[in-house]
């Protein structure tokens, strides 16, 4: 991916003045949900979180399908106000680059307390324990 603009921090695009503007963001995948025609992911950096949407007809789709939780990525796209998004804004992704692919994250739903204790160093990243 050719970076045409300097990456911004997430907090810089979570304002009304950025609605409809192009932005490049970088960070880690906090959460990812893959569906048939869309991939929703929550990107995090040191300043906050933003929901990102990749549509099946986007050139970013194939790369996004390979992404895993905690992978380091760079995204470009258009910022849109959306009340359904966790922070009220989302990035409609047009370009997706994986900088560092993470191993499959071992923590999922409905795991035993014993397992969570064994991977405590990872479990502490969950909002429930913060």
N, CA, C and O atoms as a MOPAC input file, in Angstrom:
PM7 MOZYME 1SCF
protein

 N      0.84000 1    -1.17900 1     0.00000 1
 C      0.00000 1     0.00000 1     0.00000 1
 C      0.88300 1     1.24000 1     0.00000 1
 O      1.82100 1     1.32700 1     0.79300 1
 N      0.60900 1     2.17300 1    -0.85000 1
 C      1.32800 1     3.43100 1    -0.87000 1
 C      0.60000 1     4.41000 1     0.03800 1
 O     -0.58800 1     4.68500 1    -0.13200 1
 N      1.34400 1     4.92600 1     1.00300 1
 C      0.73000 1     5.89600 1     1.90300 1
 C      0.73300 1     7.25700 1     1.22500 1
 O      1.78700 1     7.81700 1     0.92400 1
 N     -0.45000 1     7.77000 1     0.99200 1
 C     -0.55800 1     9.06600 1     0.33200 1
 C     -0.73000 1    10.18900 1     1.34000 1
 O     -0.57600 1    11.36400 1     1.00700 1
 N     -1.04900 1     9.81900 1     2.57400 1
 C     -1.19900 1    10.83800 1     3.59300 1
 C     -0.60900 1    10.33300 1     4.89500 1
 O     -0.49800 1     9.12700 1     5.11700 1
 N     -0.23300 1    11.26700 1     5.74900 1
 C      0.34300 1    10.92400 1     7.04200 1
 C     -0.72800 1    10.27300 1     7.91600 1
 O     -1.84900 1    10.77400 1     8.00100 1
 N     -0.38400 1     9.15300 1     8.56900 1
 C     -1.36600 1     8.51300 1     9.45500 1
 C     -1.78100 1     9.43900 1    10.59600 1
 O     -0.96900 1    10.19100 1    11.13700 1
 N     -3.05700 1     9.36500 1    10.94400 1
 C     -3.59100 1    10.15500 1    12.04400 1
 C     -3.83600 1     9.23800 1    13.22900 1
 O     -3.92200 1     8.01900 1    13.08200 1
 N     -3.94700 1     9.83800 1    14.40100 1
 C     -4.36000 1     9.09300 1    15.57500 1
 C     -5.88100 1     8.99500 1    15.54900 1
 O     -6.55500 1     9.84900 1    14.97400 1
 N     -6.41300 1     7.96000 1    16.16900 1
 C     -7.85700 1     7.73800 1    16.13800 1
 C     -8.61600 1     8.92200 1    16.73500 1
 O     -9.64400 1     9.32600 1    16.19100 1
 N     -8.13400 1     9.47900 1    17.83100 1
 C     -8.86100 1    10.59500 1    18.44800 1
 C     -8.99300 1    11.80200 1    17.51000 1
 O     -9.91000 1    12.60800 1    17.66700 1
 N     -8.09300 1    11.92800 1    16.55000 1
 C     -8.14200 1    13.04300 1    15.61000 1
 C     -9.29700 1    12.92700 1    14.61900 1
 O     -9.74300 1    13.93900 1    14.07900 1
 N     -9.78900 1    11.71500 1    14.36900 1
 C    -10.87400 1    11.54600 1    13.39300 1
 C    -12.23900 1    11.37400 1    14.05000 1
 O    -13.24900 1    11.28800 1    13.35100 1
 N    -12.28700 1    11.32200 1    15.36200 1
 C    -13.55600 1    11.16300 1    16.07600 1
 C    -14.19500 1    12.51400 1    16.39200 1
 O    -14.69400 1    12.73700 1    17.49500 1
 N    -14.17100 1    13.40100 1    15.41600 1
 C    -14.75500 1    14.73500 1    15.57800 1
 C    -15.60200 1    15.06800 1    14.34800 1
 O    -15.31700 1    14.58400 1    13.25200 1
 N    -16.64300 1    15.89100 1    14.52100 1
 C    -17.53000 1    16.21600 1    13.39200 1
 C    -16.81900 1    16.80700 1    12.17400 1
 O    -17.26200 1    16.58900 1    11.04700 1
 N    -15.73900 1    17.54100 1    12.37100 1
 C    -15.04800 1    18.16500 1    11.24000 1
 C    -14.40100 1    17.14700 1    10.30000 1
 O    -14.07200 1    17.49000 1     9.16400 1
 N    -14.21200 1    15.90600 1    10.74700 1
 C    -13.58700 1    14.86700 1     9.92000 1
 C    -14.59500 1    14.00800 1     9.15900 1
 O    -14.20500 1    13.16100 1     8.35600 1
 N    -15.89200 1    14.22200 1     9.40700 1
 C    -16.93000 1    13.43600 1     8.74600 1
 C    -16.85100 1    13.59900 1     7.23000 1
 O    -16.91300 1    14.71500 1     6.71400 1
 N    -16.71400 1    12.47700 1     6.52000 1
 C    -16.64500 1    12.49800 1     5.06200 1
 C    -15.25100 1    12.67800 1     4.49600 1
 O    -15.07400 1    12.63900 1     3.27800 1
 N    -14.25300 1    12.87500 1     5.35100 1
 C    -12.88500 1    13.09700 1     4.87800 1
 C    -12.09000 1    11.80000 1     4.85500 1
 O    -12.39300 1    10.85500 1     5.58400 1
 N    -11.07400 1    11.77000 1     4.01000 1
 C    -10.18100 1    10.62500 1     3.92000 1
 C     -9.19500 1    10.64200 1     5.08200 1
 O     -8.76000 1    11.70300 1     5.52900 1
 N     -8.85000 1     9.45100 1     5.56300 1
 C     -7.89500 1     9.35000 1     6.66500 1
 C     -7.12700 1     8.04400 1     6.55600 1
 O     -7.63300 1     7.04900 1     6.03600 1
 N     -5.90900 1     8.06300 1     7.05100 1
 C     -5.09200 1     6.86900 1     7.19300 1
 C     -4.86900 1     6.66400 1     8.68200 1
 O     -4.44700 1     7.57900 1     9.38900 1
 N     -5.15400 1     5.45700 1     9.15100 1
 C     -5.00300 1     5.12400 1    10.56700 1
 C     -4.13400 1     3.88900 1    10.70000 1
 O     -4.09600 1     3.04300 1     9.80600 1
 N     -3.44000 1     3.79100 1    11.82000 1
 C     -2.66600 1     2.58100 1    12.09000 1
 C     -2.85300 1     2.18800 1    13.55100 1
 O     -3.03300 1     3.03300 1    14.42700 1
 N     -2.80500 1     0.89400 1    13.78000 1
 C     -2.99100 1     0.39200 1    15.13300 1
 C     -3.11800 1    -1.11300 1    15.12500 1
 O     -2.58000 1    -1.79400 1    14.25200 1
 N     -3.84600 1    -1.63300 1    16.12400 1
 C     -4.01100 1    -3.06900 1    16.29600 1
 C     -5.48200 1    -3.42300 1    16.22800 1
 O     -6.34300 1    -2.62900 1    16.60800 1
 N     -5.76200 1    -4.61400 1    15.74500 1
 C     -7.14600 1    -5.07600 1    15.68300 1
 C     -7.56400 1    -5.50000 1    17.08500 1
 O     -7.00800 1    -6.43400 1    17.66300 1
 N     -8.54900 1    -4.79800 1    17.61400 1
 C     -9.05900 1    -5.07300 1    18.95900 1
 C    -10.12200 1    -6.16600 1    18.91400 1
 O    -10.17200 1    -7.03300 1    19.78600 1
 N    -10.96200 1    -6.11400 1    17.89800 1
 C    -12.03600 1    -7.09600 1    17.73000 1
 C    -12.32600 1    -7.21100 1    16.24000 1
 O    -12.22000 1    -6.22600 1    15.50800 1
 N    -12.68900 1    -8.39600 1    15.78900 1
 C    -13.00400 1    -8.56900 1    14.37200 1
 C    -14.20600 1    -9.51000 1    14.22000 1
 O    -14.31300 1   -10.52300 1    14.91100 1
 N    -15.09800 1    -9.14900 1    13.30400 1
 C    -16.28400 1    -9.97100 1    13.03200 1
 C    -16.41700 1   -10.08700 1    11.51600 1
 O    -16.64600 1    -9.09600 1    10.82200 1
 N    -16.27000 1   -11.30500 1    11.01800 1
 C    -16.31000 1   -11.53500 1     9.57600 1
 C    -17.67700 1   -12.08100 1     9.19800 1
 O    -18.16100 1   -13.04800 1     9.78700 1
 N    -18.29200 1   -11.44800 1     8.20400 1
 C    -19.57500 1   -11.89000 1     7.67900 1
 C    -19.42300 1   -12.17600 1     6.19300 1
 O    -18.33800 1   -12.04500 1     5.62700 1
 N    -20.51600 1   -12.56400 1     5.57900 1
 C    -20.46600 1   -12.94200 1     4.17000 1
 C    -20.09100 1   -11.76300 1     3.26200 1
 O    -19.26700 1   -11.91600 1     2.36100 1
 N    -20.68800 1   -10.59900 1     3.49400 1
 C    -20.47500 1    -9.45700 1     2.60200 1
 C    -19.77700 1    -8.27400 1     3.25600 1
 O    -19.52000 1    -7.26500 1     2.59900 1
 N    -19.46500 1    -8.38900 1     4.55300 1
 C    -18.78400 1    -7.30100 1     5.25800 1
 C    -17.88400 1    -7.85800 1     6.34400 1
 O    -18.14400 1    -8.92100 1     6.90900 1
 N    -16.82600 1    -7.12200 1     6.62400 1
 C    -15.97900 1    -7.41200 1     7.77700 1
 C    -15.99100 1    -6.16400 1     8.64200 1
 O    -15.69400 1    -5.06400 1     8.17700 1
 N    -16.33600 1    -6.35200 1     9.90000 1
 C    -16.30100 1    -5.26200 1    10.86300 1
 C    -15.11600 1    -5.50800 1    11.77800 1
 O    -14.94800 1    -6.60600 1    12.30800 1
 N    -14.30200 1    -4.48900 1    11.96000 1
 C    -13.23600 1    -4.62700 1    12.93600 1
 C    -13.14800 1    -3.35200 1    13.74900 1
 O    -13.48800 1    -2.26500 1    13.28300 1
 N    -12.68900 1    -3.51300 1    14.96400 1
 C    -12.46400 1    -2.36200 1    15.83400 1
 C    -10.96000 1    -2.19000 1    15.91500 1
 O    -10.23800 1    -3.08800 1    16.34800 1
 N    -10.50100 1    -1.02100 1    15.49100 1
 C     -9.08300 1    -0.67900 1    15.49400 1
 C     -8.78700 1     0.10400 1    16.76100 1
 O     -9.57800 1     0.95400 1    17.16900 1
 N     -7.65400 1    -0.17900 1    17.38500 1
 C     -7.25800 1     0.59000 1    18.56600 1
 C     -5.84200 1     1.10800 1    18.39300 1
 O     -4.99600 1     0.48500 1    17.75300 1
 N     -5.61900 1     2.26000 1    18.98100 1
 C     -4.26900 1     2.77900 1    19.13500 1
 C     -4.20700 1     3.37700 1    20.53800 1
 O     -5.11800 1     3.16200 1    21.33700 1
 N     -3.17400 1     4.10600 1    20.84300 1
 C     -3.02600 1     4.63200 1    22.20300 1
 C     -4.03800 1     5.72100 1    22.53700 1
 O     -4.14400 1     6.12800 1    23.69400 1
 N     -4.78600 1     6.20000 1    21.53800 1
 C     -5.72100 1     7.30700 1    21.77200 1
 C     -7.18500 1     6.90000 1    21.75500 1
 O     -8.03800 1     7.70200 1    22.13400 1
 N     -7.50700 1     5.68300 1    21.32800 1
 C     -8.91200 1     5.28600 1    21.31400 1
 C     -9.21900 1     4.13600 1    20.37700 1
 O     -8.33200 1     3.41700 1    19.91700 1
 N    -10.51800 1     3.98800 1    20.10900 1
 C    -11.04200 1     2.91400 1    19.27200 1
 C    -11.90600 1     3.49900 1    18.16300 1
 O    -12.51400 1     4.55600 1    18.33100 1
 N    -11.95700 1     2.80100 1    17.01800 1
 C    -12.87000 1     3.17500 1    15.93900 1
 C    -13.28800 1     1.90500 1    15.20100 1
 O    -12.48000 1     1.00500 1    14.97500 1
 N    -14.55900 1     1.85600 1    14.83600 1
 C    -15.05800 1     0.73300 1    14.03400 1
 C    -14.67200 1     0.95500 1    12.57500 1
 O    -14.78000 1     2.06800 1    12.06100 1
 N    -14.22200 1    -0.10800 1    11.91000 1
 C    -13.84500 1    -0.04500 1    10.50300 1
 C    -14.66000 1    -1.08400 1     9.73800 1
 O    -14.88400 1    -2.19400 1    10.22200 1
 N    -15.09900 1    -0.70800 1     8.53800 1
 C    -15.95700 1    -1.57700 1     7.73800 1
 C    -15.28200 1    -1.83800 1     6.39300 1
 O    -14.86500 1    -0.91400 1     5.69500 1
 N    -15.18800 1    -3.12600 1     6.05000 1
 C    -14.63900 1    -3.52300 1     4.75100 1
 C    -15.73600 1    -4.28300 1     4.02300 1
 O    -16.24300 1    -5.28200 1     4.53200 1
 N    -16.10300 1    -3.81700 1     2.84000 1
 C    -17.14600 1    -4.47700 1     2.05300 1
 C    -16.52100 1    -5.49500 1     1.10400 1
 O    -15.36200 1    -5.36600 1     0.71100 1
 N    -17.30000 1    -6.50200 1     0.74700 1
 C    -16.81600 1    -7.60800 1    -0.09400 1
 C    -16.32100 1    -7.14200 1    -1.45300 1
 O    -15.44100 1    -7.77800 1    -2.03300 1
 N    -16.86400 1    -6.04800 1    -1.97600 1
 C    -16.44000 1    -5.56500 1    -3.29000 1
 C    -15.22600 1    -4.63800 1    -3.22000 1
 O    -14.79300 1    -4.11400 1    -4.24600 1
 N    -14.67600 1    -4.42900 1    -2.03000 1
 C    -13.51000 1    -3.56500 1    -1.84800 1
 C    -12.22800 1    -4.31100 1    -2.20400 1
 O    -12.14400 1    -5.52900 1    -2.04100 1
 N    -11.23400 1    -3.57700 1    -2.68800 1
 C     -9.95000 1    -4.20900 1    -2.99200 1
 C     -9.20700 1    -4.60800 1    -1.70900 1
 O     -8.22400 1    -5.34600 1    -1.76800 1
 N     -9.67100 1    -4.12700 1    -0.55900 1
 C     -9.06900 1    -4.46600 1     0.73300 1
 C     -9.59400 1    -5.78800 1     1.29300 1
 O     -9.06200 1    -6.29100 1     2.28300 1
 N    -10.63100 1    -6.35400 1     0.67400 1
 C    -11.31400 1    -7.53900 1     1.21400 1
 C    -10.38800 1    -8.73400 1     1.42500 1
 O    -10.39200 1    -9.32900 1     2.50200 1
 N     -9.60000 1    -9.09200 1     0.41800 1
 C     -8.75500 1   -10.28700 1     0.51200 1
 C     -7.73100 1   -10.17500 1     1.63500 1
 O     -7.46600 1   -11.15100 1     2.33600 1
 N     -7.16500 1    -9.00800 1     1.80200 1
 C     -6.20400 1    -8.80400 1     2.88400 1
 C     -6.90400 1    -8.85600 1     4.23500 1
 O     -6.38600 1    -9.44900 1     5.18100 1
 N     -8.07300 1    -8.24300 1     4.32800 1
 C     -8.82300 1    -8.20600 1     5.58800 1
 C     -9.23800 1    -9.60400 1     6.03500 1
 O     -9.30800 1    -9.86800 1     7.23600 1
 N     -9.51200 1   -10.49300 1     5.10300 1
 C     -9.89700 1   -11.86600 1     5.45900 1
 C     -8.77900 1   -12.60500 1     6.18600 1
 O     -9.05200 1   -13.51600 1     6.96700 1
 N     -7.54200 1   -12.23400 1     5.94500 1
 C     -6.39200 1   -12.88800 1     6.57200 1
 C     -6.08900 1   -12.34100 1     7.96800 1
 O     -5.37100 1   -12.97500 1     8.74200 1
 N     -6.62700 1   -11.18100 1     8.28600 1
 C     -6.29500 1   -10.49200 1     9.53800 1
 C     -6.82500 1   -11.23300 1    10.76400 1
 O     -7.87300 1   -11.87700 1    10.71300 1
 N     -6.08600 1   -11.13000 1    11.85900 1
 C     -6.46600 1   -11.75100 1    13.12000 1
 C     -6.43400 1   -10.70600 1    14.24000 1
 O     -5.83800 1    -9.63900 1    14.09600 1
 N     -7.07900 1   -11.03400 1    15.34700 1
 C     -7.07100 1   -10.14800 1    16.51000 1
 C     -5.62900 1    -9.88100 1    16.94300 1
 O     -4.80000 1   -10.79000 1    16.97900 1
 N     -5.34900 1    -8.62400 1    17.26800 1
 C     -4.04200 1    -8.12700 1    17.70000 1
 C     -3.03100 1    -7.97500 1    16.57200 1
 O     -1.86500 1    -7.68700 1    16.84200 1
 N     -3.43600 1    -8.16000 1    15.31300 1
 C     -2.54100 1    -7.87600 1    14.19200 1
 C     -2.33100 1    -6.37300 1    14.09000 1
 O     -3.23500 1    -5.59100 1    14.38500 1
 N     -1.15600 1    -5.98100 1    13.67800 1
 C     -0.82300 1    -4.57400 1    13.48700 1
 C     -1.13900 1    -4.22400 1    12.03300 1
 O     -0.68200 1    -4.90300 1    11.11300 1
 N     -1.93300 1    -3.14800 1    11.82500 1
 C     -2.40500 1    -2.82300 1    10.48000 1
 C     -2.35400 1    -1.32300 1    10.19400 1
 O     -2.26000 1    -0.49700 1    11.10200 1
 N     -2.42000 1    -1.00400 1     8.91000 1
 C     -2.57600 1     0.38100 1     8.43900 1
 C     -3.78600 1     0.38300 1     7.51500 1
 O     -3.85800 1    -0.40900 1     6.57600 1
 N     -4.74000 1     1.27600 1     7.78200 1
 C     -5.96800 1     1.38000 1     6.99900 1
 C     -6.11700 1     2.78300 1     6.43600 1
 O     -5.71300 1     3.76500 1     7.05800 1
 N     -6.69900 1     2.86300 1     5.25900 1
 C     -7.08100 1     4.15000 1     4.68200 1
 C     -8.52400 1     4.05600 1     4.24300 1
 O     -8.99100 1     3.00100 1     3.81400 1
 N     -9.22200 1     5.16300 1     4.35200 1
 C    -10.61300 1     5.18300 1     3.93800 1
 C    -11.28900 1     6.48400 1     4.32100 1
 O    -10.63600 1     7.46500 1     4.67700 1
 N    -12.60300 1     6.47400 1     4.24000 1
 C    -13.40400 1     7.66700 1     4.50800 1
 C    -14.07000 1     7.54700 1     5.88200 1
 O    -14.68500 1     6.52900 1     6.19800 1
 N    -13.93900 1     8.59000 1     6.68300 1
 C    -14.55500 1     8.64800 1     8.00500 1
 C    -16.02200 1     9.02800 1     7.84100 1
 O    -16.34300 1     9.97500 1     7.12400 1
 N    -16.90600 1     8.29700 1     8.50000 1
 C    -18.34700 1     8.57000 1     8.43600 1
 C    -18.93800 1     8.54900 1     9.83200 1
 O    -18.58300 1     7.70500 1    10.65500 1
 N    -19.84100 1     9.48000 1    10.09400 1
 C    -20.58600 1     9.47800 1    11.35400 1
 C    -21.62700 1     8.37500 1    11.26300 1
 O    -22.36200 1     8.29000 1    10.27900 1
 N    -21.69300 1     7.52400 1    12.29300 1
 C    -22.65800 1     6.43300 1    12.33000 1
 C    -23.02300 1     6.16000 1    13.78500 1
 O    -22.18100 1     5.71100 1    14.56300 1
 N    -24.26800 1     6.42700 1    14.15600 1
 C    -24.67000 1     6.23800 1    15.55700 1
 C    -24.60500 1     4.78500 1    16.02600 1
 O    -24.58600 1     4.53200 1    17.23100 1
 N    -24.57200 1     3.82800 1    15.09800 1
 C    -24.48100 1     2.41800 1    15.47200 1
 C    -23.07000 1     2.01500 1    15.87200 1
 O    -22.88800 1     1.01100 1    16.56100 1
 N    -22.07800 1     2.77400 1    15.45500 1
 C    -20.68500 1     2.46300 1    15.78000 1
 C    -20.41800 1     2.76200 1    17.26000 1
 O    -21.00800 1     3.68700 1    17.81800 1
 N    -19.54000 1     1.99300 1    17.89200 1
 C    -19.27200 1     2.18300 1    19.32600 1
 C    -18.86000 1     3.60200 1    19.72600 1
 O    -19.21900 1     4.06400 1    20.80800 1
 N    -18.11000 1     4.29600 1    18.86400 1
 C    -17.68400 1     5.66100 1    19.19200 1
 C    -18.44000 1     6.71800 1    18.38800 1
 O    -18.12900 1     7.90600 1    18.48200 1
 N    -19.42900 1     6.29500 1    17.59800 1
 C    -20.21500 1     7.24000 1    16.81500 1
 C    -19.64900 1     7.52900 1    15.43100 1
 O    -20.28200 1     8.22100 1    14.63400 1
 N    -18.46000 1     7.00400 1    15.14200 1
 C    -17.81500 1     7.18400 1    13.83600 1
 C    -17.27200 1     5.84700 1    13.37600 1
 O    -16.94500 1     4.98200 1    14.18800 1
 N    -17.17900 1     5.68500 1    12.05900 1
 C    -16.56100 1     4.48700 1    11.50600 1
 C    -15.70800 1     4.88000 1    10.31300 1
 O    -15.87900 1     5.95000 1     9.73000 1
 N    -14.79400 1     4.00100 1     9.96600 1
 C    -13.94200 1     4.19500 1     8.79900 1
 C    -14.37800 1     3.20300 1     7.74100 1
 O    -14.35800 1     1.99400 1     7.97200 1
 N    -14.77400 1     3.71100 1     6.57200 1
 C    -15.12400 1     2.85200 1     5.43900 1
 C    -13.83000 1     2.60500 1     4.67600 1
 O    -13.33800 1     3.47500 1     3.95900 1
 N    -13.29600 1     1.41900 1     4.84200 1
 C    -11.93800 1     1.09400 1     4.40400 1
 C    -11.85000 1     0.88800 1     2.89600 1
 O    -12.66000 1     0.18100 1     2.29600 1
 N    -10.84000 1     1.52700 1     2.30000 1
 C    -10.56700 1     1.32700 1     0.88000 1
 C     -9.19300 1     0.68300 1     0.66900 1
 O     -8.93200 1     0.10300 1    -0.38500 1
 N     -8.31900 1     0.78500 1     1.67100 1
 C     -6.97300 1     0.22700 1     1.57200 1
 C     -6.59700 1    -0.40900 1     2.91200 1
 O     -6.82200 1     0.18600 1     3.96600 1
 N     -6.02900 1    -1.61200 1     2.87400 1
 C     -5.76100 1    -2.39600 1     4.08000 1
 C     -4.38400 1    -3.01700 1     3.95000 1
 O     -4.11400 1    -3.72600 1     2.98100 1
 N     -3.51300 1    -2.76200 1     4.90600 1
 C     -2.17700 1    -3.35200 1     4.90100 1
 C     -1.91400 1    -3.99800 1     6.25500 1
 O     -2.11200 1    -3.37000 1     7.29500 1
 N     -1.47100 1    -5.24500 1     6.24300 1
 C     -1.08200 1    -5.92500 1     7.47400 1
 C      0.40900 1    -5.69500 1     7.67800 1
 O      1.22400 1    -6.08100 1     6.84000 1
 N      0.76300 1    -5.06400 1     8.79700 1
 C      2.16200 1    -4.80000 1     9.11200 1
 C      2.75300 1    -5.99300 1     9.85600 1
 O      3.87500 1    -6.41400 1     9.57400 1
 N      1.99500 1    -6.53100 1    10.80200 1
 C      2.43200 1    -7.68400 1    11.57400 1
 C      1.23300 1    -8.57700 1    11.86500 1
 O      0.31200 1    -8.17300 1    12.57500 1
 N      1.24400 1    -9.77700 1    11.32200 1
 C      0.13000 1   -10.70500 1    11.51900 1
 C      0.31400 1   -11.43500 1    12.84800 1
 O      1.34600 1   -12.06600 1    13.07900 1
 N     -0.69200 1   -11.34600 1    13.71600 1
 C     -0.63900 1   -12.00600 1    15.02200 1
 C     -1.14000 1   -13.44000 1    14.91400 1
 O     -1.93300 1   -13.77600 1    14.03400 1
 N     -0.66100 1   -14.27000 1    15.82400 1
 C     -1.18500 1   -15.63800 1    15.90300 1
 C     -2.64200 1   -15.55400 1    16.33900 1
 O     -3.08000 1   -14.54200 1    16.88600 1
 N     -3.37900 1   -16.61300 1    16.09400 1
 C     -4.78400 1   -16.65300 1    16.50000 1
 C     -4.87400 1   -16.42700 1    18.00000 1
 O     -4.19100 1   -17.09300 1    18.77700 1
 N     -5.71400 1   -15.49000 1    18.40200 1
 C     -5.87000 1   -15.13400 1    19.80400 1
 C     -6.55700 1   -16.27700 1    20.54000 1
 O     -7.63000 1   -16.70700 1    20.11600 1
 N     -5.97800 1   -16.78700 1    21.62900 1
 C     -6.50600 1   -17.99400 1    22.27100 1
 C     -7.76500 1   -17.78200 1    23.11100 1
 O     -8.38800 1   -18.75500 1    23.53700 1
 N     -8.14600 1   -16.53800 1    23.35600 1
 C     -9.29600 1   -16.29600 1    24.22200 1
 C    -10.54100 1   -16.05300 1    23.38000 1
 O    -10.56300 1   -15.17500 1    22.51800 1
 N    -11.57100 1   -16.84200 1    23.64200 1
 C    -12.85200 1   -16.70900 1    22.96500 1
 C    -13.95000 1   -16.75500 1    24.02500 1
 O    -13.66500 1   -16.74500 1    25.22300 1
 N    -15.18700 1   -16.80600 1    23.58600 1
 C    -16.31000 1   -16.86900 1    24.52700 1
 C    -16.37100 1   -18.21400 1    25.24200 1
 O    -15.86400 1   -19.22600 1    24.76000 1
 N    -17.00400 1   -18.18600 1    26.40000 1
 C    -17.33500 1   -19.39300 1    27.16400 1
 C    -16.13600 1   -20.28800 1    27.47300 1
 O    -16.19600 1   -21.50300 1    27.28400 1
 N    -15.06000 1   -19.68600 1    27.94500 1
 C    -13.90200 1   -20.48200 1    28.35600 1
 C    -13.91600 1   -20.65500 1    29.86600 1
 O    -14.47600 1   -19.83000 1    30.58800 1
 N    -13.30600 1   -21.71600 1    30.33400 1
 C    -13.30100 1   -22.00100 1    31.76800 1
 C    -12.42100 1   -21.00400 1    32.51800 1
 O    -11.49300 1   -20.41900 1    31.96100 1
 N    -12.74100 1   -20.83400 1    33.79000 1
 C    -11.93700 1   -19.96100 1    34.65700 1
 C    -10.50100 1   -20.47400 1    34.73400 1
 O     -9.55600 1   -19.68700 1    34.78000 1
 N    -10.34600 1   -21.78200 1    34.74900 1
 C     -9.02300 1   -22.39100 1    34.83300 1
 C     -8.16300 1   -22.00100 1    33.62500 1
 O     -6.99100 1   -21.65700 1    33.77900 1
 N     -8.74600 1   -22.05500 1    32.43000 1
 C     -8.00700 1   -21.67500 1    31.22800 1
 C     -7.63500 1   -20.19300 1    31.27400 1
 O     -6.51100 1   -19.82600 1    30.93300 1
 N     -8.57800 1   -19.33600 1    31.69700 1
 C     -8.31200 1   -17.89800 1    31.75900 1
 C     -7.19700 1   -17.57700 1    32.75200 1
 O     -6.44800 1   -16.62200 1    32.55200 1
 N     -7.08300 1   -18.35700 1    33.80800 1
 C     -5.99100 1   -18.16600 1    34.76900 1
 C     -4.66300 1   -18.54600 1    34.11600 1
 O     -3.64600 1   -17.89100 1    34.34600 1
 N     -4.67200 1   -19.60400 1    33.30400 1
 C     -3.44800 1   -20.03700 1    32.62300 1
 C     -2.93400 1   -18.99400 1    31.62900 1
 O     -1.72700 1   -18.87500 1    31.41600 1
 N     -3.84200 1   -18.25000 1    31.02900 1
 C     -3.44900 1   -17.21200 1    30.06100 1
 C     -3.77900 1   -15.82000 1    30.62500 1
 O     -4.24100 1   -14.93700 1    29.90300 1
 N     -3.53500 1   -15.65300 1    31.90000 1
 C     -3.88600 1   -14.41000 1    32.60500 1
 C     -3.26200 1   -13.17300 1    31.94900 1
 O     -3.89400 1   -12.11800 1    31.88600 1
 N     -2.03000 1   -13.30300 1    31.46300 1
 C     -1.36000 1   -12.17000 1    30.83100 1
 C     -2.13400 1   -11.67500 1    29.60600 1
 O     -2.04200 1   -10.49700 1    29.26200 1
 N     -2.88600 1   -12.54200 1    28.94900 1
 C     -3.72200 1   -12.14200 1    27.82100 1
 C     -5.12100 1   -11.75900 1    28.27500 1
 O     -5.72000 1   -10.82800 1    27.73600 1
 N     -5.64200 1   -12.47200 1    29.26100 1
 C     -6.99600 1   -12.20700 1    29.75100 1
 C     -7.11300 1   -10.78800 1    30.30900 1
 O     -8.19100 1   -10.19600 1    30.27000 1
 N     -6.02700 1   -10.24700 1    30.82100 1
 C     -6.06000 1    -8.89200 1    31.38300 1
 C     -6.32400 1    -7.82100 1    30.33100 1
 O     -6.63600 1    -6.68200 1    30.67900 1
 N     -6.20400 1    -8.16200 1    29.05600 1
 C     -6.52200 1    -7.20600 1    27.98400 1
 C     -8.01500 1    -7.06000 1    27.75100 1
 O     -8.45400 1    -6.09800 1    27.12000 1
 N     -8.79300 1    -8.00000 1    28.25100 1
 C    -10.24200 1    -7.95700 1    28.04800 1
 C    -10.87500 1    -6.84600 1    28.88000 1
 O    -10.47500 1    -6.63000 1    30.02400 1
 N    -11.86200 1    -6.13400 1    28.31900 1
 C    -12.51800 1    -5.04800 1    29.04600 1
 C    -13.10400 1    -5.50200 1    30.38200 1
 O    -13.12400 1    -4.74000 1    31.34900 1
 N    -13.57600 1    -6.73600 1    30.42800 1
 C    -14.18100 1    -7.28500 1    31.64700 1
 C    -13.20700 1    -7.21400 1    32.83000 1
 O    -13.63100 1    -6.99200 1    33.96300 1
 N    -11.91800 1    -7.40000 1    32.57800 1
 C    -10.91600 1    -7.42100 1    33.64200 1
 C    -10.20700 1    -6.08000 1    33.82500 1
 O     -9.42500 1    -5.91800 1    34.76200 1
 N    -10.46800 1    -5.14100 1    32.95800 1
 C     -9.82800 1    -3.83600 1    33.10400 1
 C    -10.68500 1    -2.99600 1    34.01100 1
 O    -10.34900 1    -1.84400 1    34.28600 1

